[in-house]
């Protein structure tokens, strides 16, 4: 209701990060005001769209395209890491939950979400190993005080 009305007034650039509580009070019906204090919308996407405008919508769209492609790749892989698949499911739950609440604004669920994205990014191998870039070998690094060039 009120957040959608405010959104129309603040597009395309939004009201500013962290301004939701202040902005939403401007749209309250004085006859309906109670002792309940609204500090967040029960929709993370709507709140962030109100605060950050269309630039947030673009970033969200790019993220969701990446997430969908990555989730599809993990889910369809023959020997996908089961932890990567679990990360897809857990992050999907948080993304859907964000439609009706604000789970990403809590430290615990925000941390879980980030951990899931990391697993989705790096854990694909069927043997359970992470596919991270190999560290540089010590033999390719010159000893301290030498002027030897590193040859690739």
Residue frames as a rotation matrix with the C-alpha (Angstrom) as fourth column:
UNK 1
0.550 0.835 0.000 0.00
0.835 -0.550 0.000 0.00
0.000 0.000 -1.000 0.00
UNK 2
0.893 -0.155 -0.422 1.92
-0.015 -0.949 0.316 2.99
-0.450 -0.276 -0.849 1.33
UNK 3
-0.065 -0.994 0.090 5.33
0.061 0.086 0.994 1.76
-0.996 0.070 0.055 0.13
UNK 4
-0.199 0.047 0.979 4.03
0.941 0.289 0.178 1.35
-0.275 0.956 -0.102 -3.44
UNK 5
0.835 0.525 0.167 2.62
0.548 -0.820 -0.161 4.88
0.052 0.226 -0.973 -3.35
UNK 6
0.627 -0.684 -0.374 5.93
-0.206 -0.609 0.766 6.24
-0.752 -0.403 -0.522 -2.05
UNK 7
-0.183 -0.715 0.674 7.80
0.544 0.498 0.676 4.27
-0.819 0.490 0.298 -4.71
UNK 8
0.323 0.401 0.857 5.90
0.944 -0.202 -0.261 6.09
0.068 0.894 -0.444 -7.44
UNK 9
0.994 0.097 -0.044 6.87
0.103 -0.982 0.156 9.42
-0.028 -0.160 -0.987 -5.92
UNK 10
0.511 -0.859 -0.033 10.59
-0.400 -0.272 0.875 8.63
-0.761 -0.434 -0.482 -5.58
UNK 11
0.272 -0.434 0.859 11.41
0.767 0.637 0.078 6.87
-0.581 0.637 0.506 -8.83
UNK 12
0.782 -0.246 -0.573 13.70
-0.150 0.817 -0.556 6.84
0.605 0.521 0.602 -10.74
UNK 13
-0.121 -0.991 0.064 16.51
-0.289 -0.026 -0.957 7.44
0.950 -0.134 -0.283 -8.23
UNK 14
0.092 0.211 -0.973 14.88
0.733 0.647 0.209 6.51
0.674 -0.733 -0.095 -4.92
UNK 15
0.873 0.375 0.313 14.72
0.049 -0.705 0.707 8.26
0.486 -0.602 -0.634 -1.57
UNK 16
0.059 -0.928 0.367 18.22
-0.785 -0.270 -0.557 7.34
0.616 -0.255 -0.745 -0.40
UNK 17
-0.156 -0.210 -0.965 19.65
0.200 0.950 -0.239 4.33
0.967 -0.230 -0.106 1.39
UNK 18
-0.733 -0.136 -0.666 18.34
0.641 0.187 -0.744 3.96
0.226 -0.973 -0.050 4.93
UNK 19
-0.926 0.359 0.117 15.47
-0.373 -0.918 -0.134 6.42
0.060 -0.168 0.984 4.53
UNK 20
-0.586 0.746 -0.316 12.57
0.292 0.559 0.776 3.95
0.755 0.363 -0.546 4.47
UNK 21
-0.300 0.493 -0.817 11.31
0.954 0.140 -0.265 4.57
-0.016 -0.859 -0.513 8.02
UNK 22
-0.661 0.005 -0.750 11.39
0.172 -0.972 -0.158 8.36
-0.730 -0.233 0.642 7.56
UNK 23
-0.910 0.287 -0.300 9.75
-0.386 -0.317 0.866 8.26
0.154 0.904 0.399 4.13
UNK 24
-0.599 0.715 -0.359 6.99
0.485 0.682 0.548 5.80
0.637 0.154 -0.755 5.02
UNK 25
-0.485 0.403 -0.776 5.84
0.741 -0.281 -0.610 8.02
-0.464 -0.871 -0.162 7.92
UNK 26
-0.841 0.144 -0.521 5.02
-0.317 -0.912 0.261 10.73
-0.438 0.385 0.813 5.37
UNK 27
-0.662 0.569 -0.487 2.47
-0.428 0.246 0.870 8.37
0.614 0.785 0.081 3.82
UNK 28
-0.855 0.351 -0.382 0.73
0.518 0.622 -0.587 7.30
0.031 -0.700 -0.714 7.03
UNK 29
-0.029 0.921 0.389 -2.93
0.254 -0.370 0.894 8.00
0.967 0.124 -0.223 7.54
UNK 30
-0.707 -0.324 0.629 -3.03
-0.439 -0.495 -0.750 10.09
0.554 -0.806 0.208 10.77
UNK 31
0.218 0.880 0.423 -6.32
-0.953 0.099 0.285 8.41
0.208 -0.465 0.860 11.75
UNK 32
0.847 0.106 -0.522 -4.71
-0.130 0.991 -0.009 4.96
0.516 0.076 0.853 11.52
UNK 33
-0.148 -0.976 0.161 -1.52
-0.441 -0.081 -0.894 5.74
0.885 -0.204 -0.419 13.47
UNK 34
0.907 0.350 -0.235 -0.94
0.023 0.515 0.857 3.40
0.420 -0.782 0.459 16.41
UNK 35
0.626 -0.709 0.326 1.93
-0.636 -0.222 0.739 2.58
-0.451 -0.670 -0.590 18.75
UNK 36
0.593 -0.425 0.684 3.38
0.558 0.829 0.031 0.17
-0.580 0.363 0.729 16.15
UNK 37
0.311 -0.613 -0.726 6.57
-0.547 -0.740 0.391 1.52
-0.777 0.276 -0.565 14.58
UNK 38
0.920 -0.014 0.391 7.37
0.318 0.608 -0.728 0.52
-0.228 0.794 0.564 10.99
UNK 39
0.323 -0.874 -0.362 11.11
-0.441 -0.477 0.760 0.48
-0.838 -0.086 -0.539 10.31
UNK 40
-0.837 -0.543 -0.066 11.23
-0.313 0.377 0.872 -1.88
-0.448 0.751 -0.485 7.31
UNK 41
0.094 0.811 -0.577 8.92
-0.991 0.129 0.021 -3.03
0.092 0.570 0.816 4.56
UNK 42
0.112 -0.020 0.993 8.05
-0.338 0.939 0.057 -6.70
-0.934 -0.342 0.099 4.68
UNK 43
0.868 -0.042 0.495 9.56
0.468 0.401 -0.787 -7.00
-0.165 0.915 0.368 1.22
UNK 44
0.080 -0.943 -0.322 13.32
0.467 -0.250 0.848 -6.43
-0.880 -0.218 0.421 0.89
UNK 45
-0.482 -0.291 0.826 13.05
0.873 -0.078 0.482 -5.77
-0.076 0.953 0.292 -2.85
UNK 46
0.457 0.741 0.492 10.34
0.726 -0.631 0.275 -3.13
0.514 0.232 -0.826 -2.48
UNK 47
0.819 -0.184 -0.544 12.21
0.342 -0.605 0.720 -1.34
-0.461 -0.775 -0.432 0.31
UNK 48
-0.200 -0.979 -0.031 15.48
0.484 -0.127 0.866 -1.28
-0.852 0.158 0.499 -1.62
UNK 49
-0.292 0.181 0.939 13.71
0.926 -0.194 0.326 -0.19
0.241 0.964 -0.111 -4.79
UNK 50
0.799 0.599 0.046 12.12
0.550 -0.760 0.346 2.69
0.243 -0.251 -0.937 -2.86
UNK 51
0.670 -0.579 -0.464 15.47
0.183 -0.477 0.860 3.68
-0.719 -0.661 -0.213 -1.33
UNK 52
-0.305 -0.952 0.008 17.78
0.120 -0.030 0.992 3.11
-0.945 0.304 0.123 -4.30
UNK 53
0.243 0.540 -0.806 15.47
-0.667 -0.510 -0.543 3.42
-0.704 0.670 0.236 -7.30
UNK 54
0.933 0.238 -0.269 16.01
-0.355 0.500 -0.790 1.98
-0.054 0.832 0.552 -10.73
UNK 55
0.007 -0.972 -0.234 19.79
-0.858 0.115 -0.501 1.54
0.514 0.205 -0.833 -10.34
UNK 56
-0.449 -0.096 0.888 18.97
-0.700 0.655 -0.284 -1.09
-0.554 -0.750 -0.361 -7.69
UNK 57
0.618 0.751 0.232 16.53
-0.403 0.556 -0.727 -2.76
-0.675 0.356 0.647 -10.10
UNK 58
0.634 -0.471 -0.613 19.33
-0.635 0.136 -0.760 -3.07
0.442 0.872 -0.213 -12.68
UNK 59
-0.453 -0.844 0.286 21.78
-0.852 0.317 -0.417 -4.51
0.261 -0.432 -0.863 -10.12
UNK 60
-0.149 0.491 0.858 19.11
-0.595 0.649 -0.474 -6.92
-0.790 -0.582 0.195 -8.86
UNK 61
0.835 0.486 -0.260 18.29
-0.477 0.404 -0.780 -8.06
-0.274 0.775 0.569 -12.40
UNK 62
0.215 -0.849 -0.482 21.98
-0.733 0.186 -0.654 -8.72
0.646 0.494 -0.582 -13.16
UNK 63
-0.585 -0.411 0.699 22.37
-0.797 0.452 -0.401 -10.61
-0.151 -0.792 -0.592 -9.87
UNK 64
0.199 0.759 0.620 19.26
-0.521 0.618 -0.589 -12.74
-0.830 -0.206 0.519 -10.51
UNK 65
0.795 -0.029 -0.606 20.46
-0.568 0.313 -0.761 -13.58
0.212 0.949 0.232 -14.02
UNK 66
-0.273 -0.957 -0.102 23.85
-0.772 0.281 -0.571 -14.66
0.575 -0.077 -0.815 -12.59
UNK 67
-0.479 0.118 0.870 22.20
-0.734 0.490 -0.470 -16.60
-0.482 -0.864 -0.149 -9.76
UNK 68
0.595 0.794 0.123 19.80
-0.559 0.519 -0.646 -18.38
-0.577 0.316 0.753 -12.14
UNK 69
0.576 -0.457 -0.678 22.56
-0.609 0.313 -0.728 -19.33
0.545 0.833 -0.098 -14.56
UNK 70
-0.514 -0.825 0.234 24.81
-0.753 0.305 -0.583 -20.57
0.410 -0.476 -0.778 -11.77
UNK 71
-0.210 0.534 0.819 21.98
-0.709 0.494 -0.504 -22.46
-0.674 -0.686 0.275 -10.06
UNK 72
0.796 0.529 -0.295 21.07
-0.570 0.489 -0.660 -24.12
-0.205 0.693 0.691 -13.35
UNK 73
0.185 -0.826 -0.532 24.67
-0.665 0.293 -0.687 -25.10
0.724 0.481 -0.495 -14.03
UNK 74
-0.675 -0.422 0.605 25.02
-0.738 0.384 -0.555 -26.60
0.002 -0.821 -0.570 -10.54
UNK 75
0.027 0.796 0.605 21.68
-0.672 0.462 -0.578 -28.36
-0.740 -0.391 0.548 -10.58
UNK 76
0.859 0.368 -0.356 22.16
-0.501 0.460 -0.733 -29.89
-0.106 0.808 0.580 -14.03
UNK 77
-0.100 -0.968 -0.230 25.78
-0.941 0.167 -0.295 -30.99
0.324 0.187 -0.927 -13.53
UNK 78
0.414 0.245 -0.877 26.13
-0.180 0.966 0.185 -34.78
0.892 0.081 0.444 -13.36
UNK 79
0.085 -0.500 -0.862 28.64
0.832 0.511 -0.214 -34.75
0.547 -0.699 0.460 -10.53
UNK 80
0.152 0.013 0.988 27.75
-0.191 -0.981 0.043 -31.50
0.970 -0.195 -0.147 -8.82
UNK 81
-0.871 -0.476 -0.117 28.95
0.079 0.099 -0.992 -31.01
0.484 -0.874 -0.049 -5.30
UNK 82
-0.074 0.912 -0.404 26.05
0.826 0.283 0.488 -31.72
0.559 -0.298 -0.774 -2.92
UNK 83
-0.237 -0.059 -0.970 27.01
0.773 -0.616 -0.152 -28.68
-0.589 -0.785 0.191 -0.84
UNK 84
-0.983 -0.079 -0.167 26.72
-0.043 -0.779 0.626 -26.48
-0.179 0.622 0.762 -3.93
UNK 85
-0.503 0.864 -0.037 23.25
0.315 0.223 0.922 -27.90
0.805 0.452 -0.385 -4.55
UNK 86
0.031 0.477 -0.879 22.33
0.999 0.021 0.047 -27.27
0.041 -0.879 -0.475 -0.91
UNK 87
-0.672 -0.351 -0.652 23.61
0.411 -0.909 0.066 -23.70
-0.616 -0.223 0.755 -1.33
UNK 88
-0.887 0.426 0.176 21.27
0.016 -0.353 0.936 -23.24
0.461 0.833 0.306 -4.31
UNK 89
-0.057 0.922 -0.384 18.29
0.676 0.318 0.665 -24.40
0.735 -0.221 -0.641 -2.25
UNK 90
-0.047 -0.002 -0.999 19.22
0.949 -0.313 -0.044 -22.35
-0.313 -0.950 0.017 0.84
UNK 91
-0.878 -0.297 -0.376 19.86
0.190 -0.936 0.296 -19.17
-0.440 0.188 0.878 -1.16
UNK 92
-0.683 0.709 0.176 16.60
0.185 -0.065 0.981 -19.68
0.706 0.703 -0.086 -3.08
UNK 93
0.075 0.707 -0.703 14.73
0.943 0.179 0.281 -19.88
0.325 -0.684 -0.653 0.22
UNK 94
-0.346 -0.269 -0.899 16.27
0.651 -0.759 -0.023 -16.56
-0.676 -0.593 0.438 1.33
UNK 95
-0.999 -0.035 0.022 15.50
0.039 -0.649 0.760 -14.92
-0.012 0.760 0.650 -2.03
UNK 96
-0.340 0.940 -0.019 11.85
0.410 0.167 0.897 -16.01
0.846 0.297 -0.442 -1.86
UNK 97
0.040 0.302 -0.952 11.60
0.999 -0.037 0.030 -15.14
-0.026 -0.952 -0.304 1.85
UNK 98
-0.795 -0.447 -0.410 12.74
0.446 -0.889 0.105 -11.61
-0.411 -0.100 0.906 0.94
UNK 99
-0.668 0.632 0.393 9.43
0.237 -0.320 0.917 -11.13
0.706 0.706 0.063 -0.90
UNK 100
0.388 0.918 -0.088 7.49
0.282 -0.027 0.959 -11.23
0.878 -0.396 -0.269 2.38
UNK 101
0.880 -0.183 -0.438 10.03
0.417 -0.145 0.897 -10.19
-0.228 -0.972 -0.052 5.02
UNK 102
0.719 -0.692 0.071 13.54
-0.560 -0.636 -0.531 -8.77
0.412 0.342 -0.845 5.40
UNK 103
0.944 -0.327 -0.038 15.81
0.298 0.800 0.521 -11.76
-0.140 -0.503 0.853 6.14
UNK 104
0.302 -0.896 0.326 18.91
0.761 0.020 -0.648 -10.23
0.574 0.444 0.688 4.57
UNK 105
0.249 -0.170 0.953 18.85
-0.354 -0.932 -0.074 -7.42
0.902 -0.319 -0.292 7.14
UNK 106
0.906 -0.050 0.421 19.71
-0.385 0.319 0.866 -9.88
-0.177 -0.946 0.270 9.91
UNK 107
0.066 -0.994 -0.086 23.37
-0.979 -0.081 0.188 -10.76
-0.194 0.072 -0.978 10.37
UNK 108
-0.279 -0.183 0.943 22.79
-0.292 0.951 0.098 -14.51
-0.915 -0.248 -0.318 10.60
UNK 109
0.519 0.557 0.649 20.74
0.437 0.480 -0.761 -14.92
-0.735 0.678 0.006 7.44
UNK 110
0.862 -0.291 -0.415 22.83
-0.493 -0.671 -0.553 -12.38
-0.118 0.682 -0.722 5.55
UNK 111
-0.144 -0.965 0.217 25.97
-0.884 0.224 0.410 -14.35
-0.445 -0.133 -0.886 6.43
UNK 112
-0.097 0.208 0.973 24.31
0.124 0.973 -0.196 -17.63
-0.988 0.102 -0.120 5.43
UNK 113
0.871 0.489 0.040 23.30
0.129 -0.150 -0.980 -16.10
-0.473 0.859 -0.194 2.11
UNK 114
0.508 -0.770 -0.386 26.83
-0.859 -0.483 -0.168 -14.89
-0.058 0.417 -0.907 1.38
UNK 115
-0.364 -0.632 0.684 28.25
-0.572 0.731 0.372 -18.31
-0.735 -0.256 -0.628 2.32
UNK 116
0.323 0.569 0.756 25.79
0.321 0.686 -0.653 -19.92
-0.890 0.453 0.039 -0.10
UNK 117
0.949 0.011 -0.314 26.87
-0.267 -0.497 -0.825 -17.58
-0.165 0.867 -0.469 -2.90
UNK 118
0.033 -0.999 -0.013 30.51
-0.961 -0.036 0.275 -18.44
-0.276 0.004 -0.961 -2.24
UNK 119
-0.318 -0.097 0.943 29.72
-0.111 0.992 0.065 -22.17
-0.941 -0.084 -0.327 -2.39
UNK 120
0.694 0.636 0.336 27.74
0.287 0.183 -0.940 -21.66
-0.660 0.749 -0.056 -5.58
UNK 121
0.760 -0.447 -0.471 30.67
-0.639 -0.646 -0.417 -19.79
-0.118 0.618 -0.777 -7.10
UNK 122
-0.107 -0.990 -0.088 33.49
-0.991 0.113 -0.070 -22.19
0.079 0.080 -0.994 -6.25
UNK 123
-0.551 -0.140 0.823 32.16
-0.445 0.883 -0.148 -25.67
-0.706 -0.448 -0.548 -5.33
UNK 124
0.329 0.657 -0.678 31.29
-0.939 0.150 -0.309 -27.64
-0.101 0.739 0.666 -8.42
UNK 125
-0.496 -0.621 -0.606 33.61
-0.715 0.688 -0.120 -30.64
0.492 0.374 -0.786 -8.42
UNK 126
0.475 0.749 -0.462 31.94
-0.407 0.653 0.639 -33.98
0.780 -0.115 0.615 -7.72
UNK 127
-0.059 -0.578 -0.814 34.72
0.550 0.662 -0.509 -34.97
0.833 -0.478 0.279 -5.31
UNK 128
0.692 0.443 -0.570 33.70
0.714 -0.300 0.633 -32.21
0.109 -0.845 -0.524 -2.89
UNK 129
-0.312 -0.877 -0.364 36.75
0.874 -0.415 0.251 -30.05
-0.372 -0.240 0.897 -3.49
UNK 130
0.572 0.411 -0.709 36.53
0.163 -0.905 -0.393 -26.37
-0.803 0.109 -0.585 -4.08
UNK 131
0.347 -0.433 0.832 37.62
0.936 0.106 -0.335 -25.18
0.057 0.895 0.443 -7.52
UNK 132
0.836 -0.161 -0.525 39.82
0.041 -0.935 0.352 -22.28
-0.548 -0.316 -0.775 -6.51
UNK 133
0.756 -0.638 -0.146 42.79
-0.350 -0.206 -0.914 -20.92
0.553 0.742 -0.379 -8.46
UNK 134
0.603 -0.625 -0.496 46.03
0.746 0.662 0.073 -22.70
0.283 -0.414 0.865 -7.56
UNK 135
0.850 -0.367 -0.379 48.42
-0.057 -0.778 0.626 -20.61
-0.524 -0.510 -0.682 -5.47
UNK 136
0.650 -0.705 -0.284 51.69
-0.581 -0.220 -0.783 -19.53
0.490 0.674 -0.553 -7.06
UNK 137
0.747 -0.445 -0.494 54.46
0.557 0.824 0.100 -22.02
0.362 -0.350 0.864 -6.41
UNK 138
0.793 -0.488 -0.365 57.30
0.074 -0.518 0.852 -20.91
-0.605 -0.703 -0.375 -4.16
UNK 139
-0.058 -0.883 0.466 59.84
0.748 0.270 0.606 -21.72
-0.661 0.383 0.645 -6.86
UNK 140
0.106 0.135 0.985 58.44
0.905 -0.425 -0.040 -18.98
0.413 0.895 -0.167 -9.10
UNK 141
0.966 0.208 0.152 58.91
0.118 -0.881 0.458 -16.27
0.229 -0.425 -0.876 -6.47
UNK 142
0.147 -0.983 0.110 62.45
0.120 -0.092 -0.988 -14.79
0.982 0.159 0.104 -6.23
UNK 143
0.106 -0.214 -0.971 64.17
0.972 0.230 0.055 -14.87
0.211 -0.949 0.232 -2.86
UNK 144
0.923 0.238 -0.301 64.25
0.331 -0.891 0.310 -11.67
-0.195 -0.386 -0.902 -0.85
UNK 145
0.380 -0.807 -0.453 67.04
-0.218 -0.554 0.804 -9.35
-0.899 -0.206 -0.386 -1.90
UNK 146
-0.466 -0.549 0.694 67.48
0.561 0.423 0.711 -10.82
-0.684 0.721 0.111 -5.39
UNK 147
-0.280 0.337 -0.899 66.77
-0.601 -0.791 -0.110 -9.06
-0.748 0.510 0.424 -8.64
UNK 148
-0.943 -0.052 0.328 65.86
0.175 0.762 0.624 -12.24
-0.282 0.646 -0.709 -10.55
UNK 149
-0.503 0.796 -0.337 62.86
-0.864 -0.453 0.220 -11.74
0.023 0.402 0.915 -12.81
UNK 150
-0.215 0.543 0.812 59.95
-0.190 0.792 -0.581 -14.15
-0.958 -0.279 -0.067 -12.68
UNK 151
-0.815 -0.075 -0.574 59.62
-0.579 0.097 0.809 -16.08
-0.005 0.992 -0.122 -15.93
UNK 152
0.113 0.932 0.344 56.24
-0.726 0.314 -0.611 -17.46
-0.678 -0.181 0.713 -16.92
